[in-house]
Amino acid sequence: MRGGAQMTFAAGILRPTLGFALALVLMPLTAAAGETRNASLSSSGMASVYSLAHSGRKTASGEIHRASEMTAAHRTLAFGTQVRVTNRRNGRSVVVRINDRGPFIRSRIIDLSPAAARALGFSGLAPVTLALAGHS
């Protein structure tokens, strides 16, 4: 971590030390098959859209990616977690189900299916806010 900030990891919870403030509070608990489950989620950042070339391929969860479904990739959320994604430019929001891992570009926080991005009114990249909506 930069700026001398340190974190401690105890009992499955990441805790700030030395006055480091977290904008995103995630409390991962170990689940089956190494997944993480989160007690709370609230974050903002850039969203990207899956390429149509991914359609028909297996996702990290083992299901087939379909461009027409409201799904997304997230680095740490458990598969099946439902997340409300809000486009900060136009206020539109949708609920997506996490079924894949990614995005693998550091500056992005979520990869959306083409259907989800279309419902949010963008293609390419957009500033978004994420909020935990549930788990299926």
Residue, then its C-alpha position, 0 to 999 in steps of 0.5 A: m500500500r502507498g503512503g505508509a498505510q498498513m492493513t491487518f488481516a484477522a479472523g477473515i476481516l481486513r481492518p485499516t491501521l495507522g489512520f488509513a480510511l477505507a472508501l470501500v468496506l468489504m468483509p470477505l468470509t471464506a466460502a466453498a471453493g475459495e469464493t468470497r462473500n461480502a457483508s457490505l459493498s459500496s464503491s464507485g469506479m469505471a465499468s467496462v463491457y464484455s466483448l461480444a467475442h466472449s458470448g458462448r464461452k464458459t465463465a469462471s463460474g462454469e456457466i456459459h456467457r450470454a450477451s443478452e443476460m444481466t450478468a457481470a464479472h467482479r474480482t472478489l464477489a461470490f458467484g451469484t451475488q446480485v449487485r445494483v450498478t448505477n450509471r453516474r452520468n444518467g442515473r440509470s441502474v440495473v441489478v446484475r448477477i456476478n458469474d465471472r472474474g474480472p475485470f483484469i484492467r486495474s482501473r475498472i471495478i466491474d465488467l458488464s454484459p452487453a445487455a446490462a451496459r445497454a440498459l445503463g445507456f453506455s457502450g465502452l466505459a462509464p463511471v458507475t456506483l455499485a451497491l450490494a443487492g443480494h445473493s441468489 
